[in-house]
Amino acid sequence: MSDVAADGSPSSRLAALGLELPPVATPVAAYIPAVRVGDLVHTSGQLPIRAGELLATGKVGAGEGLVAPDEAAELARVAALNALAAVADVTGGLDNIVRIVKVVGFVASDPSFSGQPLVINGASTLFGEVFGTAHARSAVGVTVLPLDSPVEVELIAQVR
């Protein structure tokens, strides 16, 4: 582990990965990015948006015209970072997140694709690197997602 992550805090672990929290993504419909209830924060589904732009569109699978599973896993990682930003925004910072409790990942899947868990590992791996703990998870294949996004990630976090 690098010197940056020596204190073990989520923010130092994120920095050691060369990442920083993005601005909270603007909702694409009538909802808010995150809601706090007691010591839990529930996020709305987060898309792989960076600097206001959806990074890719389409279905995930193997073959021409499809989003490759490894690319979709990277997109899930971006969506997960956006979810962390939404939680940090309502709690006063990343270091106020105790742990990720539950992750739900949606994958817009080609009918022959069944690797949704591998795609959502992009999100789970990030959460493990930042918080050092495991979480409960669902990885669901769907026909289509908002804005034709290949992936969407939502989470429940325990916070201080």
C-alpha positions in Angstrom: 0.0 0.0 0.0 1.3 3.5 -0.8 2.2 6.2 1.7 -0.9 8.1 0.6 -3.1 5.3 2.0 -1.1 4.8 5.1 -3.9 6.1 7.4 -6.4 3.6 5.9 -9.1 6.1 5.4 -11.4 5.7 2.4 -10.3 9.1 1.0 -6.6 8.1 1.3 -7.3 4.7 -0.3 -9.2 6.4 -3.2 -6.3 8.8 -3.7 -3.8 5.9 -3.7 -5.8 4.5 -6.6 -5.3 7.8 -8.5 -9.0 8.6 -8.2 -11.0 11.4 -6.8 -14.7 11.8 -6.3 -16.4 13.5 -9.3 -19.2 16.1 -8.9 -22.5 14.5 -8.2 -24.1 13.5 -11.5 -27.2 15.6 -12.4 -30.3 13.4 -12.3 -31.8 12.6 -15.7 -35.4 12.5 -14.3 -37.5 13.4 -11.2 -35.4 12.0 -8.3 -32.5 12.9 -6.1 -29.1 11.1 -6.2 -29.1 9.9 -2.6 -31.3 9.8 0.5 -30.1 9.4 4.1 -32.3 7.4 6.6 -30.6 7.1 9.9 -27.2 5.6 9.5 -27.9 4.4 5.9 -27.7 6.2 2.6 -29.6 4.8 -0.4 -28.5 6.0 -3.8 -30.5 6.2 -7.0 -29.1 4.3 -9.9 -25.9 5.9 -11.1 -24.7 5.7 -14.7 -21.2 5.8 -16.1 -21.2 9.5 -16.6 -18.0 11.6 -16.5 -18.0 15.4 -17.0 -21.7 15.3 -17.8 -21.3 12.7 -20.6 -22.4 9.1 -20.8 -19.2 7.2 -21.6 -20.8 4.5 -23.7 -24.2 3.2 -25.0 -25.5 -0.2 -26.0 -25.9 -3.8 -24.9 -23.2 -5.8 -23.2 -22.0 -9.0 -24.9 -19.5 -10.7 -27.2 -19.6 -9.6 -30.8 -19.6 -6.7 -33.2 -21.6 -3.7 -32.1 -21.8 -4.8 -28.5 -20.0 -3.4 -25.4 -17.3 -5.8 -24.4 -17.7 -7.2 -20.9 -14.3 -5.9 -19.7 -15.2 -2.4 -21.0 -18.6 -2.7 -19.2 -16.8 -3.6 -16.0 -14.8 -0.3 -16.3 -18.1 1.5 -16.9 -19.5 -0.1 -13.7 -16.4 1.2 -11.8 -17.2 4.8 -13.1 -20.9 4.4 -12.1 -19.7 3.1 -8.6 -17.5 6.2 -8.2 -20.5 8.3 -9.1 -22.5 6.5 -6.4 -19.8 7.2 -3.8 -19.9 10.9 -4.8 -23.7 10.9 -4.1 -23.3 9.3 -0.7 -20.4 11.6 0.2 -22.5 14.6 -0.8 -25.2 13.8 1.8 -22.8 12.8 4.6 -20.1 15.5 4.4 -17.4 13.4 2.8 -16.1 10.0 1.8 -14.6 9.4 5.2 -18.1 9.4 6.8 -18.9 6.2 4.9 -18.4 3.2 7.3 -19.0 0.5 4.7 -20.9 -0.4 1.6 -23.8 -2.7 2.7 -25.5 -3.6 -0.6 -24.8 -3.1 -4.3 -27.3 -3.6 -7.1 -25.9 -3.6 -10.6 -27.9 -3.6 -13.8 -26.4 -4.7 -17.1 -28.1 -4.0 -20.4 -27.5 -7.4 -21.8 -27.5 -9.0 -25.2 -29.9 -12.0 -25.0 -26.9 -14.5 -25.1 -24.9 -12.7 -22.4 -24.8 -14.2 -18.9 -21.7 -12.6 -17.4 -23.5 -9.9 -15.4 -21.6 -10.8 -12.2 -18.2 -10.2 -13.9 -19.4 -6.8 -15.2 -20.6 -5.7 -11.7 -17.2 -6.8 -10.3 -16.0 -3.5 -11.7 -18.0 -1.8 -9.0 -17.4 -4.3 -6.2 -13.7 -4.3 -6.8 -13.6 -0.5 -6.3 -15.6 -0.7 -3.1 -13.3 -3.4 -1.8 -10.2 -1.3 -2.6 -11.7 1.8 -0.9 -13.3 0.3 2.1 -11.5 -3.0 2.6 -14.7 -5.0 3.2 -17.1 -7.1 1.2 -20.8 -6.3 0.6 -24.0 -8.0 -0.4 -24.8 -7.7 -4.1 -27.1 -8.4 -7.0 -26.1 -8.4 -10.6 -29.1 -8.2 -12.9 -29.4 -8.5 -16.7 -32.0 -6.1 -18.2 -33.2 -5.3 -21.7 -32.4 -1.6 -21.6 -31.3 1.1 -19.2 -31.8 4.9 -19.1 -30.1 6.7 -21.9 -29.2 3.3 -23.4 -26.4 3.0 -20.8 -24.7 -0.4 -20.7 -24.6 -0.4 -16.8 -26.2 1.2 -13.8 -25.1 0.9 -10.2 -27.0 1.7 -7.0 -25.9 1.1 -3.4 -26.8 1.2 0.3 -24.0 2.6 2.5 -23.7 2.6 6.3 -22.5 6.1 7.4 -21.5 8.0 10.5 
